[in-house]
């Protein structure tokens, strides 16, 4: 079940405005420098350096534990937003890492060579009357 207060880091698609293009999203926790899971806090074990991505040995595979000092970030295309702001809008539209990387590569190419494409203006609805034609063989 998808809930507002339980975001799941991962890769998704979202529209920033009604009628806008689908944009790739990466939701991730930006963890504070040092964190220890609740289970290990009482055992006196050494804390975890999250910046280095090291998991606490006492977590028994539970992974890193977010705290109140951590931030949930959502990278939408080439911009960064609050993950809580976008979580419910993109939940359920998950994609894999390979699809996310493909869409991001296409987006970077669009920003370099085709600024008139809808993906270059994600906060504007797609207007089919003014959109350039898609030529045969084009994959976007």
Helices and strands as residue ranges (DSSP letters): E 10-14, E 23-30, E 34-35, H 38-41, E 48-49, G 50-52, G 57-59, E 71-76, E 79-82, H 83-90, E 94-95, H 97-113, G 118-120
